Amino acid sequence: VDYEKAKEGPGTLKMSGTAIPDNTVYIYVDGKPFAEIDAGSDGKWSVEDKVALEDAIHQVRVEQFF
């Protein structure tokens, strides 16, 4: 997990990990949907998107169903 703060507006949140190959990964930040992405045939996944995060502790949840 990495967050690059922007001078103005939302920053860039980047995440990556491994999961069950060829299966969908659901990612939530502070209980809100952030991304839905498919893991590759090797199980690796990565995602990045713009999001505004305050200087605080945040909860990240990654789920996968099989």
Backbone as JSON, one array per atom type, in Angstrom:
{
  "sequence": "VDYEKAKEGPGTLKMSGTAIPDNTVYIYVDGKPFAEIDAGSDGKWSVEDKVALEDAIHQVRVEQFF",
  "N": [[0.85, -1.17, 0.0], [0.59, 2.18, -0.88], [0.51, 5.68, -0.67], [0.39, 8.6, -2.42], [0.44, 11.86, -1.8], [-1.26, 14.63, -3.2], [-0.58, 18.01, -4.29], [-2.8, 19.57, -4.65], [-6.2, 18.6, -4.54], [-7.29, 15.12, -4.95], [-5.06, 12.45, -3.94], [-2.84, 9.77, -5.06], [-3.57, 6.45, -4.62], [-2.01, 3.4, -4.24], [-1.99, -0.11, -4.55], [-1.01, -3.54, -4.09], [-0.82, -7.12, -4.39], [-1.14, -10.66, -3.67], [-3.29, -13.32, -4.68], [-5.88, -15.82, -5.06], [-5.31, -17.31, -8.12], [-6.64, -15.94, -11.18], [-9.06, -14.95, -10.13], [-11.54, -12.73, -8.75], [-10.74, -9.79, -6.93], [-11.79, -7.81, -4.27], [-11.64, -4.54, -3.09], [-11.65, -2.36, -0.34], [-11.69, 0.85, 1.15], [-11.72, 2.36, 4.18], [-14.25, 1.24, 4.55], [-15.59, 1.79, 2.2], [-16.19, 0.99, -1.25], [-13.3, 0.6, -3.25], [-11.9, -0.64, -5.36], [-12.32, -3.2, -7.85], [-10.87, -5.97, -9.02], [-9.29, -8.34, -11.2], [-7.23, -11.03, -10.28], [-4.15, -12.09, -11.74], [-3.07, -14.92, -13.79], [-0.95, -15.83, -12.35], [-1.63, -15.11, -9.84], [-1.04, -12.57, -8.99], [-1.89, -9.14, -8.37], [-2.57, -5.67, -8.97], [-3.38, -2.26, -8.34], [-4.24, 1.16, -8.89], [-5.49, 4.38, -8.06], [-7.08, 7.6, -8.0], [-7.73, 9.2, -4.96], [-9.04, 10.98, -2.2], [-7.5, 11.28, 0.83], [-7.45, 11.93, 4.24], [-4.98, 13.02, 6.67], [-4.67, 10.53, 8.69], [-5.47, 7.46, 10.43], [-6.3, 4.76, 8.39], [-8.59, 2.24, 7.27], [-8.04, -0.64, 5.41], [-9.48, -3.1, 3.45], [-9.32, -6.21, 1.92], [-10.93, -8.49, -0.09], [-11.77, -11.79, -1.2], [-13.62, -14.18, -2.93], [-14.37, -17.6, -3.29]],
  "CA": [[0.0, 0.0, 0.0], [1.34, 3.42, -0.95], [-0.33, 6.84, -0.97], [1.15, 9.8, -2.8], [-0.41, 13.02, -1.6], [-1.18, 15.66, -4.23], [-0.56, 19.38, -3.77], [-4.21, 19.97, -4.67], [-7.1, 17.52, -4.96], [-7.01, 13.77, -4.44], [-3.76, 11.84, -4.19], [-2.88, 8.48, -5.73], [-3.47, 5.29, -3.74], [-1.55, 2.23, -4.98], [-1.98, -1.35, -3.77], [-0.74, -4.76, -4.84], [-0.78, -8.3, -3.55], [-1.36, -11.94, -4.33], [-4.59, -13.9, -4.38], [-6.14, -17.02, -5.84], [-5.18, -16.94, -9.54], [-7.81, -15.78, -12.05], [-10.24, -14.73, -9.32], [-11.77, -11.31, -8.51], [-10.36, -9.23, -5.64], [-12.59, -6.63, -3.93], [-10.85, -3.72, -2.19], [-12.4, -1.31, 0.32], [-10.93, 1.79, 1.98], [-12.63, 2.94, 5.17], [-15.58, 0.67, 4.36], [-16.16, 2.18, 0.91], [-15.54, 0.3, -2.38], [-12.2, 1.3, -3.91], [-11.59, -1.28, -6.64], [-12.66, -4.6, -8.11], [-9.85, -6.3, -10.01], [-9.01, -9.77, -11.32], [-5.85, -11.48, -10.12], [-3.64, -12.74, -12.94], [-2.9, -16.37, -13.73], [0.07, -16.08, -11.33], [-2.21, -14.66, -8.58], [-0.66, -11.19, -8.66], [-2.79, -8.06, -8.75], [-2.19, -4.32, -8.55], [-4.36, -1.24, -8.71], [-4.01, 2.52, -8.4], [-6.56, 5.3, -8.42], [-7.09, 8.86, -7.26], [-8.64, 9.23, -3.82], [-8.66, 11.98, -1.19], [-7.38, 10.71, 2.17], [-6.96, 12.86, 5.25], [-3.9, 12.49, 7.52], [-5.3, 9.77, 9.76], [-5.36, 6.02, 10.25], [-7.35, 4.28, 7.5], [-8.78, 0.79, 7.23], [-8.07, -1.24, 4.07], [-9.96, -4.49, 3.48], [-9.24, -6.89, 0.63], [-11.7, -9.73, -0.01], [-11.84, -12.64, -2.38], [-14.54, -15.28, -2.71], [-14.15, -18.72, -4.22]],
  "C": [[0.9, 1.23, 0.0], [0.37, 4.54, -1.31], [0.56, 8.03, -1.25], [0.2, 10.99, -2.75], [-0.19, 14.03, -2.72], [-1.14, 17.04, -3.58], [-1.98, 19.92, -3.67], [-5.04, 18.78, -5.14], [-6.67, 16.17, -4.42], [-5.61, 13.29, -4.81], [-3.94, 10.5, -4.89], [-2.63, 7.37, -4.72], [-3.11, 4.08, -4.59], [-1.52, 1.03, -4.05], [-1.63, -2.51, -4.69], [-0.68, -5.92, -3.86], [-0.9, -9.56, -4.37], [-2.68, -12.53, -3.83], [-4.73, -15.22, -5.14], [-6.1, -16.62, -7.31], [-6.53, -16.89, -10.26], [-9.11, -15.61, -11.28], [-10.34, -13.23, -9.01], [-11.4, -10.93, -7.08], [-11.17, -7.94, -5.44], [-11.85, -5.84, -2.86], [-11.71, -2.57, -1.66], [-11.44, -0.44, 1.13], [-11.93, 2.49, 2.89], [-14.07, 2.5, 4.94], [-16.24, 1.0, 3.04], [-15.45, 1.44, -0.23], [-14.47, 1.18, -3.03], [-11.93, 0.7, -5.28], [-12.1, -2.72, -6.65], [-11.75, -5.01, -9.26], [-9.63, -7.81, -10.03], [-7.53, -10.04, -11.1], [-5.43, -12.19, -11.4], [-3.51, -14.25, -12.76], [-1.82, -16.77, -12.72], [-0.4, -15.62, -9.94], [-1.88, -13.22, -8.22], [-1.71, -10.19, -9.15], [-2.19, -6.73, -8.29], [-3.23, -3.34, -9.07], [-3.89, 0.1, -8.19], [-5.13, 3.4, -8.89], [-6.42, 6.55, -7.56], [-8.12, 8.77, -6.14], [-8.13, 10.27, -2.82], [-8.66, 11.3, 0.18], [-6.81, 11.77, 3.11], [-5.78, 12.21, 5.99], [-4.55, 11.84, 8.73], [-5.0, 8.29, 9.53], [-6.56, 5.57, 9.42], [-7.41, 2.76, 7.52], [-8.87, 0.34, 5.78], [-8.5, -2.69, 4.24], [-9.91, -5.03, 2.07], [-9.94, -8.23, 0.79], [-11.63, -10.48, -1.32], [-12.74, -13.81, -2.03], [-14.25, -16.37, -3.72], [-15.12, -19.83, -3.95]]
}
